[in-house]
Amino acid sequence: MKLCIIRLLWAGIPVFALGPVFASRTSDVKPWPIDVPNITYSCGLLEPLEERLGDCSEEDARAMLSDSCGALKRFQNIRYALPPAFTQMLKDKMNLTSDEIRRHLRNSFYNCGRETTYQRLRWFESDGRNRTVCWPDQPDFTYHDFEEFGGVLAALFLRPETLRWAVPQRFMDLPPGFLSKHRVHYIFRASYNYKKLRRIKFNFRVLPVLGHDTLYYPGLKDVRDLFDVWGGRVGRLLFAAMRKEGGYSCSYQKGCVIDWNKRPGPGEPFQPKDHTWAIDHWLKSLGSNKPFAITFGPVSPDFAPQTLWLSVG
């Protein structure tokens, strides 16, 4: 990976657009409770859909039909492809019944782009046959954190061969979803393998060697590519938080800290200049046991995070 962005060390300090379907407004922004030191995972096979679809599995989903062999019915039938243990996890941890899953899939069908819906449907009907998927036993997010349910599934499903990595990876051929702009999103210490992540942090920032005072950062595209493969909500959060200069704005009514040299602390929203400043703030959070907050929309003082906080927009 080519390192192409540099920034001087100051004073020794290491320096998508559909409306939400079921995303909560700022009245529901408390951290999703996670009381485990590390997230564990379970795995299972996707259930075949052919028996329920009959001869409809080769129908063109882009027609967006609503009859029994059309795309809507088939998209709602995705719930039958979910491994039973995964469905049980959704019920235990997110209070989602089979009927509620069907309803959320229906909403996702009507509120997603046609091509995204088609790709997801084909993933479950064809590419998903006999596929092993894994998922967190206790997710660090709720379905309210995404704009629609297809994005929730894409974030929860993880590639089994990556479970021991610093952050398990998602299935890149299953289109991800948009995060809700009306939530305060939190990254928890348990959201990734903390020790392994610290070993690879030099992928995101290279400290100066002895006798030099320059920090090296990957370019915006490179760092977004690094985060894009990460599964869970954490991958979508950090991917979306990496923007070019001028791409950030303050989402807090009382204003944001825009000068890194002021060392923004807990409860102080930081509006970075570009993605390298955002990387610094995120890496700073790795030295804390507290959650790391990221916001994409307006936050009132009543619901302001009391942790390290990155204001994206």
HELIX and SHEET records of a PDB file:
HELIX    1   1 GLU A   50  LEU A   53  1                                   4    
HELIX    2   2 GLY A   54  GLU A   58  5                                   5    
HELIX    3   3 ALA A   61  ALA A   63  5                                   3    
HELIX    4   4 ALA A   71  GLN A   76  1                                   6    
HELIX    5   5 ILE A   78  ALA A   81  1                                   4    
HELIX    6   6 PRO A   84  MET A   94  1                                  11    
HELIX    7   7 SER A   98  ASN A  111  1                                  14    
HELIX    8   8 ARG A  114  ARG A  122  1                                   9    
HELIX    9   9 TRP A  123  ASP A  127  3                                   5    
HELIX   10  10 TYR A  143  ASP A  145  5                                   3    
HELIX   11  11 PHE A  149  LEU A  156  1                                   8    
HELIX   12  12 PRO A  160  THR A  162  5                                   3    
HELIX   13  13 ARG A  189  SER A  191  5                                   3    
HELIX   14  14 TYR A  194  ARG A  199  1                                   6    
HELIX   15  15 LYS A  201  ASN A  203  5                                   3    
HELIX   16  16 LEU A  220  ASP A  228  1                                   9    
HELIX   17  17 GLY A  232  ALA A  241  1                                  10    
HELIX   18  18 TRP A  260  LYS A  262  5                                   3    
HELIX   19  19 HIS A  275  SER A  285  1                                  11    
HELIX   20  20 PRO A  301  PHE A  303  5                                   3    
SHEET    1   A 2 LEU A   3  LEU A   8  0                                        
SHEET    2   A 2 THR A 214  PRO A 218 -1                                        
SHEET    1   B 2 TYR A  41  LEU A  45  0                                        
SHEET    2   B 2 THR A 132  PRO A 136 -1                                        
SHEET    1   C 4 VAL A 184  ILE A 187  0                                        
SHEET    2   C 4 PHE A 292  THR A 295 -1                                        
SHEET    3   C 4 LEU A 308  SER A 311  1                                        
SHEET    4   C 4 PRO A 269  PHE A 270  1                                        
END                                                                             
